[in-house]
Every structure is written in structure tokens, then in C-alpha cells.
Amino acid sequence: MAPLPVFLIHYDAPHWVRSAAKSILASDIEVDLTVISNSGPVTVPGARVMVTDRNVGYAGGGNIAFREWLSGSEPFVLVGSHDLHVEPDALRLLRVAMEANETVGIAGPLMPDAPGGQAGDGTVTWLSGQGAMYRRECIEEIGGFDERFGSYTEDREIGERASSRFGWSLVRVDDAHAHGLGSAIGDEWAVRRRFWPGTVGLERKLRGDRAGLQAIADHTMYLRSAVRHMTVSLIRRRPDWRYHARHIAERARTLPACVHFYFRFRASTEWNALAPEPAGRRIVRWRRPAHNFRRGLRRREGSGLGSGS
């Protein structure tokens, strides 16, 4: 059986990605590991490294991974973040689950600290981008990540699009265990500043104009709620007023971005993410450590790949 293609999307966390790579390379199945770095060159033993000429976000890096994978013939691919750590049997169990059911388009491991969507009937509506396995036919049909979301909402969007619009099943394989290390940004408020506007865009794109407006209304409702909580804390001289003050500042700061994301998306708009790469979105380096130089460097016409370094 051919090695399983695995891609890790890296940004400014070299120690994390090297630790994640070591975990993945210890799997009980053969893997072909590639790191797509959005933050310049990085050395990862046992993996080839593709370096983008700018930070294209998780979604952009994921689509680079999809393009590279779709140029081959392997039926499945695993795309994850630079902090993905898996148990030795996790990737094998994910592949077995997808081979057993041709309606499954995306499968993910059990990740206790990772987000994910659970419907009332117990089915999974989306899986965390920290690590998920994708079926070739699914990605060819739905078109990959919507790069307008960048990071922190793109996994929810692709999962809900695959399931609600195209009818693919999503499964979480509870026997396959994995975990992450967190966000390289390190600031929970920075993550929220990306997540809140993305939620507005997602609601409008997948559920219509009214849902998008409701998401903006919810954002302002939470802002008003934070003002009330801070007022109570100040009156009662509780120390948590500082947290509520920060919440107010961040909600107010991101409100214009929420409105921008509403007008950025329209209901049912499509995003041809896997169209030929535009100029400026090319890969400028592709290298594999010499001790793992099995396949050599391949030049692809029109791909913008260099000869490595």
C-alpha cells in the first residue's frame, strides 16, 4: 500500500512542528510527510518542506496541500496543524474508517481539547482543522478550503459545506487518539479576533443573509452583556472587571470586521479554491533533508517550484 500523504501547516512554531513530525513518523503505517511553512524555512527531520512566499493562512496552506495531493493518485490525505500529535495507530484507524464507508468525506480523530460540531442526532457537522483526513472524491467535488476565512473558521466552513451542501458524511473516529498544543499566536484574544468575524461570514455564506445579520446582532449582544458584567464587578469591587473590560474592548474592536465579513460573503457563493494558482501564491522552496531524499525534487511546469536549497 502506498504511503499516506500527510501535510502539516506551519507558522512560527519550529519546535512544535518538529515534535508533531516525530509523532506522525512514528505511526504504524508508512507516511509521506510534508510541512508547508507560512513563516520561512524550517528544518524538520524526516519531512520535506515547502515554503510559501508569504503567510497564506491555514486555509491557503491547506489548499497547497490539496493541490499537491491531487496531482498524485492516493485516495486519502491527512492535513493538520503544526502541533498535531497522534498515537501510533491513529492514522491507520482513520484510513480504515474511510475505506469502510464510501460516503465519508472527512474523518477526524478524538481530540479532547479541540473544537468540533455535534448535531442533535449525534452526527458530526464539522471537525477541527488540527487534524483531519479527506477523501479525494470529496475534495474534488467541494473544492477545498475557502481562503477568505484564513484561519480559525475555515475548518468549520469546509465541514459544514461538505455535509449540508454536498451530502458527505463526517465521522469522528473515537478509537483514533490525537492532541494539539494550542495556538502559536499565544493570545486567546487574538484568536477570538479572527474567529468572531469569520463566524459572521460563515453564517451568511451557508445559511443566508438573515443568519449573517443575526450573527452580527449576537456579537453586539455579547458586547452589551460584557458591559453589564463589568459594571456589576466594579460596583461589587470584584477583580474580574479587568477581564470584562478587555472583552468589551475586543468586541468593539472586531465589530467593524464583522460587518466587513458580512458584506464579503453572499449566501450560497462558491469559492473555486483549487483553480490554478494565481501569481504571487506560489511556493518558492521545496526541500527534503538529504538523509530522507527518497523521491528527489520534481519540477512542475507552471507550479513555481524552485530547485530546492
Order of alpha helices (4+ residues) and beta strands (2+ residues): beta-alpha-beta-beta-alpha-beta-beta-alpha-beta-beta-beta-beta-alpha-alpha-beta-alpha-alpha-alpha-beta
